[in-house]
């Protein structure tokens, strides 16, 4: 243990316990508590364990940690118990702050003094720590080195008030975050819209968003934000529908690593027709930003038996006017084939005018299902290759 360690007393201390399967032993708990008493030597604290054990250590950091650069405290399992940092805790040299379930107001001394933060990630923000967008913008404007910003509110009750704000309200403060490369958000779409309307992120590489409810209104500031951020690149979309939500991943190039997306968007919704309608609205709003997208891969939970209307699917596809390759899973062949059938009210080239390849996965040959669409495109002199994968 530290008390009998032969190492010099001036060496920095690293405190880590990130065991996902086992909680802490009594011996290790004693060792960590002892190490925390040497607050002037602690450089990093990373703790992932049960809430009762976390609270013991949180109480023990009620002091000034002048060398602390990294603080990560996250419950081991899902637990909505709110944790509060002690009043005397200070870390003026803090660079990375990742907390979950913490009651940490945006104006807390820890944040007001941590102007050198590179990473700020507040997960499962409880109601006691709810803050307005203006307060957040003011606080992060004092963190010029910030590279990663994550704001994850708890379930939607936290953001209901912000949904009443008008989106065209005057910009009180507009800031630039010159080093921000990753922005994550969970909450109400209107809350994010207010934030994006007021920040500039010239080197942003990744945007990760989850909205609690299916979208009933456009997200114009998201579109403007994405279009004006030149570092974001969009070439390929992976769109997956599941029982409780849909997930939209946009990649800078076809064949990119699954985690190398530039935009990740998830919206909670239980009905396929609502999901398709929400995606159609998102893609229509982001039409300009996603104008370079050439590949669309659809995914679908085959346990789902609901269907969206052909007109809804057409609205979804209509915004991707430069699409060259469309991939359809077996469970959506029927719905997409009906969507793509020629309509006397709409010319064949009105939908997906640049499409070159239509790929599908199916246990049986589905060429008859897509025959109407394939024949119509061939007759216009713009053939589409039908490929069974």
Buried (B, 14 or more C-beta within 10 A) or exposed (E): EBEEEEEEEEEEBEBEBEEEEEBBEEEBBBBBEEBBEEBBBBBBBBBBBBBEBBEEBBEBBBBEBEBBBBBBBBBBEEBEEBBBBEEEBBBBEBBBBBBBBBBBEBEBBBBEEBBBBBBBBBBBBBEEBBBBBBEBBBBBBEBBBBBBBBBBBBEBEBBEEBBEBEBEEEEEEEBEBEBBBBBBBBBBBBBBBBBBBBBBBEBBBBBBBBBBBBBEEBBBBBBBBBBEBEEBBBBBBBBBBBEEBBBBBBBBEEEBEEEEBBBBBBBBBEEBBBBBBBBBBBBBBBBEBBEEBBBBBBBBEEEBEBBBBBEBBBBBBBBBBEBBBBBBBBBBBBBBBBBBBBBEEEEBBEBBBEBBBBBBBBEEEBEEBBEBBBEBBEEEEBEBEBEEE
